[in-house]
Amino acid sequence: VDAGPGGGDSLLVLLASAAVHLQRRASLRVAGGGLPLLRRMPGDGAGFFEGEAPGQVFCWRPALEGAAVLGACAGRRLVALNPPLLDLLLKDRRLALAGDAGHEAAAHTREGLRLVGCSMWGDFERDHIVPGGAIVGLATTRDPRGVGPPFFPALLSASTLLLLAPHDVRRLRAELLPMAAEAAPEGAGRCPSSGGALVSGASEKKK
C-alpha cells in the first residue's frame, strides 16, 4: 500500500465490503488491495502546478485504473470534450485552455470544452477554475452531466489540461474513439450499483 512520508494518506481504493474486515486482523500483513481511485499529489502537485498559491490546489489526482468508475460516479471535477478535442488530447496529451498560451487552437478549445464542478472548493463555488486532478470524458447528451465514457485521468489548471495516461493507452483509445462516440449506450456514464467501500491507503498495514 502507498503511504506518504509522514504516514498520511496517499491512496484511496475501492474495496469489496466483504474484504474490508481483513485489514483489522492483527495477524495479517495487508500489502494492498482494491481498485485505486485517487492518489495524493505531494507538495500541492509541485511541477505542473508550480506558481499556484499554497493550499489552493485540489491535491488528489485520479488513478488510471479507477478513471472509469470515477467518471461514472463523479458529480464534479469533470471535463467534457467533443470528439475532435478528445482525439487531439489523446494524441498530444496537452490541451491549451487559454488564449494567452500561444496555441492557435485555443479559441476552438473553449467552444468544444465544458467544465463540470471544476470551480468548487468544498461546498463553495469560486470565480475561477480550482486547479488539481480531474476526469476527462466525451461530451454527450445521453448523460445529464453532459459527459460520458471513455474516461481518463487528468490534471487541470486555468490554462492547460494534461492527460495522465501512457502513450500506448492514448494511442489505443484514439483508434477506438470513433466507435465509442457512435456506440455509447443510453446511461453509459451512470454510476453502477455496487457493494464496495472506499478505503484509505493509510488505514491498511504497511509492508
C-alpha positions in Angstrom: 0.0 0.0 0.0 1.2 3.5 -0.7 1.7 5.9 2.3 3.1 9.4 2.4 6.5 10.3 4.0 4.7 11.2 7.2 2.4 8.2 7.2 -0.5 10.2 5.8 -3.0 9.1 3.2 -1.6 8.9 -0.4 -4.1 6.4 -1.9 -7.8 5.8 -1.9 -9.1 2.5 -3.2 -12.4 0.9 -3.8 -12.6 -2.4 -1.9 -15.3 -5.0 -1.7 -17.2 -4.6 1.6 -16.6 -8.3 2.4 -12.9 -7.7 2.3 -12.7 -4.6 4.5 -12.6 -6.5 7.8 -9.4 -8.2 6.7 -7.4 -5.0 7.3 -8.4 -5.1 11.0 -6.9 -8.5 11.7 -3.6 -8.1 13.6 -2.3 -11.4 12.3 -2.5 -10.3 8.7 0.1 -8.0 7.0 -2.0 -6.3 4.3 0.1 -5.1 1.4 -2.7 -3.6 -0.6 -5.9 -4.4 -2.4 -8.9 -3.0 -4.2 -9.2 -0.7 -7.2 -7.0 2.5 -6.9 -9.2 5.6 -7.3 -7.3 8.6 -6.2 -3.6 9.3 -5.4 -2.5 12.3 -3.3 0.0 14.6 -5.0 2.9 15.6 -2.8 3.6 19.3 -2.3 0.3 20.5 -3.9 1.3 18.9 -7.1 4.6 20.8 -7.5 5.7 20.9 -11.1 2.6 21.1 -13.2 1.0 23.5 -10.6 4.1 25.5 -10.0 3.2 29.1 -9.2 -0.1 28.2 -7.6 -0.7 29.6 -4.1 -0.1 27.0 -1.3 -3.3 25.3 -0.3 -5.2 26.3 -3.4 -4.7 23.1 -5.4 -7.1 20.1 -5.2 -4.2 17.7 -4.4 -5.9 14.4 -5.4 -5.3 13.1 -8.9 -7.4 10.2 -10.4 -5.7 6.9 -10.9 -5.7 5.5 -14.4 -7.1 2.2 -13.0 -10.1 3.8 -11.5 -10.9 6.5 -14.0 -13.9 4.6 -15.5 -15.5 4.2 -12.0 -14.8 7.8 -11.0 -16.1 9.1 -14.3 -19.3 7.2 -14.0 -19.9 8.3 -10.4 -18.5 11.8 -10.0 -20.6 15.0 -10.0 -17.7 17.5 -10.1 -14.2 17.9 -11.5 -15.3 16.6 -14.8 -14.1 17.9 -18.2 -16.3 17.1 -21.3 -14.6 17.3 -24.7 -16.2 17.0 -28.1 -14.7 14.1 -30.3 -12.2 16.3 -32.2 -10.8 17.8 -29.0 -10.7 14.5 -27.1 -8.9 13.0 -30.1 -6.4 15.9 -30.1 -5.8 15.4 -26.3 -5.2 11.7 -26.7 -2.6 12.4 -29.4 -0.8 15.4 -27.9 -1.5 14.7 -24.2 -1.8 18.5 -23.5 -4.6 20.9 -24.5 -4.4 24.6 -24.2 -7.4 26.2 -22.5 -6.5 29.9 -22.6 -5.7 32.2 -25.5 -2.5 33.5 -23.8 -1.0 30.0 -24.1 0.1 30.8 -27.6 -1.8 28.0 -29.3 -3.8 28.7 -32.4 -6.5 26.2 -31.4 -7.2 27.9 -28.1 -10.4 29.6 -29.2 -11.8 26.4 -30.7 -10.8 24.6 -27.4 -13.1 26.8 -25.5 -16.0 26.0 -27.8 -15.6 22.2 -27.6 -15.0 22.0 -23.9 -17.3 22.0 -20.9 -16.3 22.0 -17.2 -18.5 20.4 -14.6 -17.9 21.4 -11.0 -14.3 22.5 -11.5 -14.7 25.7 -9.6 -15.9 24.1 -6.5 -13.9 24.0 -3.3 -15.7 22.0 -0.7 -19.3 23.4 -0.6 -18.3 26.8 -2.1 -18.0 27.8 -5.7 -15.1 30.1 -6.6 -15.0 32.5 -9.5 -12.1 30.6 -11.2 -11.0 27.1 -12.0 -9.7 25.3 -9.0 -6.5 23.6 -10.2 -6.0 19.9 -9.5 -6.9 16.4 -10.6 -9.9 15.9 -12.9 -11.6 13.3 -15.1 -11.9 13.8 -18.8 -14.7 12.3 -20.8 -16.6 12.5 -24.1 -19.2 15.2 -24.4 -22.7 13.6 -24.7 -26.4 14.4 -24.3 -27.1 10.9 -23.1 -25.9 11.8 -19.5 -27.4 14.6 -17.5 -23.9 15.8 -16.6 -23.1 16.2 -20.2 -20.1 13.8 -20.1 -19.7 10.1 -20.7 -17.2 7.4 -21.5 -14.4 6.8 -22.3 -13.0 8.4 -19.2 -9.4 9.4 -18.5 -7.4 10.9 -15.5 -6.0 14.4 -16.0 -4.6 17.4 -14.3 -6.4 20.7 -14.8 -5.1 24.3 -14.5 -6.5 27.6 -15.7 -4.5 27.3 -18.9 -3.8 23.7 -19.5 -5.4 20.2 -19.5 -2.8 17.4 -19.1 -3.8 13.7 -19.7 -2.4 11.2 -17.2 -2.1 8.1 -19.4 0.9 6.4 -21.1 1.4 6.7 -24.8 0.2 3.1 -25.6 -3.1 3.7 -23.8 -3.6 7.0 -25.5 -2.9 5.5 -28.9 -5.3 2.6 -28.5 -8.1 4.8 -27.2 -7.6 7.3 -30.0 -8.0 4.4 -32.5 -11.2 3.3 -30.8 -12.7 6.8 -30.2 -14.8 6.9 -33.3 -16.6 3.7 -32.4 -17.0 4.9 -28.7 -18.6 8.1 -29.9 -21.1 6.3 -32.1 -21.9 3.3 -29.8 -22.2 4.9 -26.4 -25.4 3.3 -24.9 -28.1 5.2 -23.0 -27.0 5.8 -19.4 -23.4 4.6 -20.1 -22.0 7.3 -17.8 -24.1 6.4 -14.8 -22.6 5.2 -11.6 -23.0 1.4 -11.3 -24.5 -0.1 -8.1 -22.0 -2.0 -6.0 -21.3 -3.2 -2.5 -17.9 -1.6 -2.5 -16.4 0.6 0.2 -13.8 3.4 0.0 -10.6 2.5 1.9 -7.8 4.9 2.7 -4.3 3.5 2.0 -3.0 4.7 5.3 -5.6 2.6 7.2 -4.1 -0.5 5.8 -1.0 -2.1 7.3 2.3 -1.2 5.5 4.5 -3.9 4.1 
